[in-house]
């Protein structure tokens, strides 16, 4: 067993080693020290507290230690048969003490897990006695194997200022488990220090202590969590009494991670491997480069770890080679049997991400060539799932707000209800979480702004009530002033007692930098939404976790109500992924850990609260300018284009209107509408078995087409949408008039080009929408073509327009391929579409699902906009403007001022006006009559 004790001239303030430290001058004084320890035990046994009662009962009045007869009492004192550390002889009134063991032997017994606990406990008390006298420091260890400290261990230490300070902090905690281990935890930490008074504590010593704990955790695979918890409580307590030299736990964590950054590559022996000397120098500077790049400490750690793995690889396989561009190219050559990627793949699962970090470092070193770049292995695209930012239904919002106000779910955060007046809060959950959510549901600002509210500046209180809410600006570089919002929400008046409680609970809370944007007027804020453990704004992950819990509670209550009413279908907003079991009750939800919540997916992300607020306020009749004041938008464009969203159900209703126009014959067994399909049959199939979902999609003739990879994509192939769909609950899919998106981000180079997207799920249900989108693509292609011809005639060369035309043509061909597939589904005997111009139809006696006609430009736009209006989707802006100009010209010629004014006020009125004009004038136009013949069907035209 290695030696676990060291002798020192003076004890340091912190023992950052794994050994006991003993003052060297006491090395040979074990007998005297042990005898003094025995006298201390006897003195404690004589107290009225019942401590060491066995010794007290054995010691009679006037009896000397050498006269003690009871064996158990002698064993407790370390002079018995089980453990005999010293021998005591009393001769002629003199007590002679002789050590039978030495300190090294005591330490060996203490650490030996095969020795009975009784002996180790006696020695442990002795060591604590020595620490109390300033002779010894313990090592920082969480737990000695097979040994638990006896409850009476603590009585060998005198109360110090630091001990009393920490004990008071823990005694206020309303958690029995905390109280049970608080003294042991406090002393375990203090015994590794020479701290006695609060002024002895320095930030650098705490950092050294934390670093040692982390090192031991990594080396021994044991946790030092409760000692670390004591250190965190010490930090918070010192900050609360005004110690501004002490960092918050979160800031200290970053500081500790940087503790040995300069030693990251110490294992690289540049004397043995001189070819690595230049690379080593650059690696030592790489940390500063990453830090200046604005990366977080955790990200920097990952980058440097990857570089360290590269050095290990080079020392093993390229120990005699100069590291230059040619060598790097060889390292990445797939024909090289020991190429870097293959070696990393054999050692770790994260080989690809590690390789990416190494490439970044080699690029920084100017060693990475184009040839090496071409040899980087490319993987099948990883599909990124992104919950659509939809607006929640009004009824759902009302239900959730009721949950937050009256029965908020729990989150495991320890807080002390006795520390400040909490009579205004009747729930067990830490109040920050529900109130943060309540604020977000009423005020549609960004989540980052909610988490960074300032307790001193964000609430203007007049006459005991919140009068104005002041939101710090961020992200939007066009805004340089605060958002000032009049508080008209009665529910938000709960922040009056909350603010009072917060200032009592956190008397001295350090200011933090509002880091989100340099444009923010408030650089420093006093956090309002923080936890007792971290005196900084809550993280996004914590915010998202509680958001998930709220949605899970809503889901459980909806399920219970549906079961009570015998309803088969109900809203699905939260579920367990990968076939895992969802919560059975709210009690189970309240007990679950943050790790369990990672297995939960939800339909609405945090940003959906912002979308919901903006959409519902506008829907309720609030003016656009006032909604902009709530959201913080400077112009209405983004607000109207992005944040105003119909609910999934509202989209389904509009989709129904389109789908109902399509007739499917008796042999078909499709359900009535896409809305029912998604919320009914497909949900049921998904929850039963993912393979059943594939069958359901196939039965309903829904498909995805293979698509080639965009030239600028990092992927080599795509996963079809019908396969991706099996990994995401149908309630998260986005229904559109021309298909379904299975809740994934657009592939590279295919953004907003659904005809070219491999993830699009479509089929004969969407025949009207498909033809409308194809029509719009054709119209845009025609406009751009004319513009290109005009520019070329004038000698202009517009490369961007030429590329746009190529992509538009590709999109048109994509829609044609989809139509061919749909046509083949309905008419297997005729699968080829002869021409791109078409009218969607379905007739049992027909040979094709599409009829085709060529129209003039003006009629093509009219057909498109008429279909868009009937289906209820967004118009082609340019096409609508063409019709508007034409209609206004006709109205002006006819001197119809009323019609002119109506069209000028609403461009969509030009559609009906032009229809009436053509019908009323009975124009001799074959294309127009063909259009009228198929008036109930969307038309593709040219």
Secondary structure, DSSP 4 states (H G I P E B T S, - for coil): ----EEEESS--SB--SSSEEEEGGGTT-HHHHHHHHHHHHHHHHTSTT-TTHHHHHH--TT--GGG---HHHHHHTTBSSS-B-EEEEEETTEEEEEESS-HHHHHHHHH-TTS-HHHHHHHHHHHHHHHHTTSEE----S--TT----GGGGGGS---HHHHHHHHHHHT---HHHHHHHHHHHHHHHTTB---SGGG--HHHHHHHHHHHHHHHHHH----HHHHHHHHHHHHHHHHTT-TTSPPHHHHHHHHHTTTGGGTTTT--TTT-GGGHHHHHHHHHHHHHHHHTT--HHHHHHHHHHHHHHHHHHHHH-TTS--SHHHHHHHH-TTSTT-HHHHHHHH-TTHHHHHHHHHHHHHHTT---HHHHHTSPP-PPPPPB----PPPPHHHHHHHHHHHHHSPPP------TTSS--TT--SSS-HHHHHHHHHHHHS---HHHHHT-BTTTSEEEETTEEEEEEE---S-TT--S-EEEE---GGGGGHHHHHHHHHHH-SS---EE-TT-TT-S-SEE-BSS--SS--SPPPHHHHHHHHHHHHHHHHHHHHHHHHHHT-S-----EEESTTPPPPSSHHHHHH--HHHHTTEEESS-THHHHHHHHHHHHHTT--HHHHHHHHT-SSHHHIIIII----HHHHHHHHHHHHTTS---TT----S-HHHIIIIIIHHHHHH-HHHHHHHHHHTTEE----PPPTT-S-S----HHHHGGGS-GGG-EEETTEEE-SBPPPTT-TT-GGG-TTEEEEGGGHHHHHHHHHHHHHHHHHHHHHHHHHHHTT---HHHHHHHHHHHHHHHHHHHHHHHHHHHH-TT----S-S--EE---TT-S-SEE-----HHHHHHHHHHHHHHHT----HHHHHHHHHHHHHHHHHTT-HHHHHHHHH-TTHHHHHHHHHHHHHT---HHHHHHHHTTTS-B---
